[in-house]
Amino acid sequence: MTETIQKIVEVVRANSSFLLTTHEGPDGDAVGSSLALASFLRRIGKQVTVYLQDPVPELYTFLPAADSVLSHIPDKNYDVAFVLDVGGKNRAGKEFCNFSRVTTTINLDHHLGCDNFGDYNLVDTQAAATGILIYRIAQAFGYSFDSETALCIYVAVITDTGSFRYSNANREAFSVAGEMIEHGVNAWSVAEQLYENQPQKRLELLARCLPTLEVFKDGMAASVTVTLDMYRATGADAELTDGFVNYPRSIRGVEVAIFFRQLEEKKFKIGFRSKGKINVAAFSTVLGGGGHHNAAGCTVEGTLDEVKNRVYAIVEAAL
């Protein structure tokens, strides 16, 4: 691991133009780690392009340089591409997967079963967030952390650990977060942005989502659902569903929580969460997805009833 980090540091020192990307539907770790790496590279004099297939969610637009993220890759050559937190290269989107004007690709990830598709692969499933890997690289480089880079790393860590509530909140996660506070992060200000600043339509969407609650397998599993009709009724969109899966997971006795989010008439995005005893990445892999022990996801086609029946059968068999 240390050897790989040193090789990545050497690549950073030796090159000048960098393309950064992450997975579709970016979360706090995806956005935070991308912008942290961009901040670090720019401050050491590198040319940086951050490309995301999907827009930065409104929740994270307060992060430095969030408005510089591009929705298309410029038609130019890059020395290095950093691909962050994707689990598999295909999750970076078709445009990036079809882009060939890159000399070296570096894969940074902490997902279970991540593909080693890069020329360099720094994959550590024990890392609480991909933002932690950015911290390790910058530290190995000898970088003096500034407040903007620190803020992005802090947000990556706090969001992917569920504000340090999840089992991945290890000693390194607390240590790095604490160090970022020493470099100028205001923890209350971040908490206010993330948890005390939601639009009204998110609560209106949640009010429609919660009555869909289903508890099964003797109270060990539970699910909630958001449909396209709910979006239309509230004016909300998919990015405002972040965190909805935590409501069924919070029920006493529930070991596996499931979130069904409708994408099209017969297509659903499935989010799995575990309290620790069950490896939900196994469910996701069976259904063509991926993820972590406690958090995973996939996309399944069919009507809502068909999708639920398929998913419930897999979960019940495991439980």
N, C-alpha and C positions, 0 to 999 in steps of 0.2 A: 504493500500500500504506500509506504513512504517513498519507495523507489519510483512508483508511478507518479506520485505528486512531484517529485524532483524532475522527472522527464517532462511533465506538463509545464513546470516553471521554466525549463529550458526552451520549450516551444514558444512560450509567451515572450521570453526575452529575445528570441531570434526572429520573430515575425512582427508585422506591422498592421495588417488588416484582419479584422475578426468579424464573423457573422455569428450571432447568438440566437438560439430559438429554444422553445420548450413545447409542451404538449398542448393539444387542442383543449378548449375549455379551461384555460389556466386558472389555478388556485393561488393561494397566498405564497406557497413555496415556489411555484413556477415563476410567478411574477417577481417575487422578492429576490430569488436567486439570480434570475436573469438581469435585473436592474443592479443588483450588487456587483455582479461580475462586470457589467458594462461600466459602472462607476469606477471600479478598480482599474480596468484596462484604460479607460480614458485618462485617468489621473496619472498613469505612467506613460502617457504619450501615444497610445495606440488609437487607430481608427476603428470605430465600432459601429456596427449596425445590429439593432435588435429587431428581429422579425417574429411576429406571432400570427398564427393562422386565424385566431379569434381575438377580438379586442380585449384590452385590459379591462377587467370588471370594474365597474364604478367604485366598488369598495376599496380598490387599491390605487385609484388615480391620485391619491395624495402622495404617493411615493415619488422621490426625485426622478426626473426624466421619464416619467410614465408617458408623458405626451410626445416623446420622441420615438416611441415604438411604431414600427411600420407594419402595414397589413400586406405588403408585397415585397419580395426580395429584389433589390436593384440589380439591373443587368450588368454586373461587374464581377471581377475576380476577387476571391478572398484567399488569404494565406491559410486561415484556420476557421473552422466552424466548431463552436461549442454547442452541444445538444444536451439540454438539461432536463432531468426529472421525467423522461418520457416513458420509461419501462420497455418500450419497443420503438424502433425508429419510425414505424408507420404512424405513430401517434403525433409526430411532428407535422403531419399533413402532407398532402400530395405535392404542393409547390416545393417544399423543401426536399422531399424525397426525390423529386425529379431534377433538382438543381445540382449541376455537376461542376460549377466553376469554383471549387474549393480544393485546396491542395491537401490539407490535413483535417481530419475530423476527430474531435475529443468528446467522448461520452461521459457525462457526470450523472450519477444516479444512486438511488438507495432503494429501488424496488426489488422485490424478490423475483428471480428469474429474468432479470433484465438482459436483453440481447447485448453481446459484446460486438456491436457493429462499428465501433470507432477504431481509428488507428491507435488511439490510447483510450483505455476504459478504466475510469475510476468509479467503481461500483462498490458501495459499502452499505449493506443492509442494516448495519448497526447504527448508521448515522441517522439522527432524528429528522433531518431535512436535507435537501440538496444544498440549501443555504449553508449548512455546516461544511460541505465540501468546498464551497467558495471561500469560506473562512480559512480552511486548511491551506488552500493554494496561495491565497494572499499572504498568509502568515509565513509560509515557506519562502515566498518571494522576498520577504522582509518589508512588506508594505506597512506604512503607518496609517492605521485606520482613521478615516475622517468621519464626520457625523452622518453624511449622506449614505456612504457605503454601509456604515454601521446600522442605520435605520432599515435598509433593505434586508440585511442579514437578520436583524432582530424580527422583522415581520415574517420572514420565511420560517424562522424557528417557532415563533409563538403560534402561528396559524397551523403548522403541520403537527404540532404537539397538542393542539386543542387548548391553548393557554396552559400548557404543562399538565393537562389532565389525562393525556393518553399514555399508554405504557412505553412509548418510544421516548418519553421525556427523561432521558438518562442524564448522568452527571455532566457529560460534555454539553448537552443542550442548555442546562442551567448555567454552566461556566461561560459558554460563548455569549448567551444572552446578557449575563452580568457584565461581561467585558464590553459589549456593545453599549450598554448604559453608561459605562465609564467613558466611552468615546462620544457621548452627547445625546444618546437616545433618551427621550422623555417617555417613560413607560406609561404614565397616565394618558398622555396625549395620544399615543398609539392605541391604547385601549378604548379611548373615546372615539377615535376614528373607526375602529373595527366593530365596536359593540354598542355604541351609544349614538349612532348616526345613520340608522336605517330609514329608508323611505317608507312612507305610509303604505304604499301598495305591497310591500313585502309582507307586512302584517295581515293585510287583506288576503293575500295569497295563502299565507299560513293558516288563516281562519278557515279557508276552504279545504286545505290539505289535511288538517288534523282529524276531521270527521271520517276520513278514509281509513283510519287506524284499524288494522287487523292484527290480532294476537293469536298465535297458534302454537302447536307442539307443546301443549301443557305450559304455556306461558314463557317458553324459552326463546321464541322468535316473534318478531313483530314487524309490521311494514306500514308505510304511508305512501300516498300516490299524488302526483301532480299531473293533470291532463292539459291538453291544449285549450280546452274550454275554460279552464281556470285562468290561464294566461289571458285569454280574450276578455273574461269578465272583470279582471282586475287591472289590466294594462301592464302587468308585471312580465318579466321574462326569466329565462332559465338561470341567469347569474344570481338572481335573488333567492334561489332555492338553496344556496349554500348553507349547510348546517341543519337543514330540515331532517336529515336522517338521524340526527342526535336525539330527537324527541322520542321515537320508539326505543332507541337504545337506552334512554334514561329510565325506562320502566323497570321496577324491581323484578328480578328473575329473568329478564331478557338477556340472552347471550349473543344473539345475532339480530341486527336490525337491517332492514331492507328499504331502499327508497326507489320507487318506480317513477321515472320522469319521462313523460311522453315526448318523443322527438317528431314523429310523423303519425299518420293514422294507424299504421301497423308497425311501429318501431318504438322501442323504449330503451332508455339508458337506465341501467341498474346500478345502484350504489349499495355496497355491503359494508357494515361495520360490526366489529366484534368487541366484546369486553375483555378478551384475552384468552379465553379457553379454546375458542374455535378459530382455525385459520381460514378466514374468508377468501384469501387469495386462491384457495383450492376451488371454491365455488366459481369464482370469476374465471379461472383458467378453463374449467370444464365448459363454460359458456363462451369461450373465445376472448376473454379479457385478461386482466392481470391486476397486480397491486401488491399490497403488503399483508402481513398476517392479520392486522386489525382493520385494514381499510383497503377495499378493492372495488373494481367496477368493470362493467362490460355493457355491450349493446345487444339486445335480443329483438328479433322480429316476430310479429304476430299481434293478435288482438290483446287487449289487457288481460282478459281471462286466460288466454292461451299462455301468455308470458308468465302470469302469476302461477298457473298450474305447473309449468315447467320449473320455475325457480323454487317454488315451495317444495316440490318433490325432491329436489337436490338437497335443499336445506334440511328437510325432515329426515332424509336418509342419513345425513351426517350427524344429526343430533340424536 
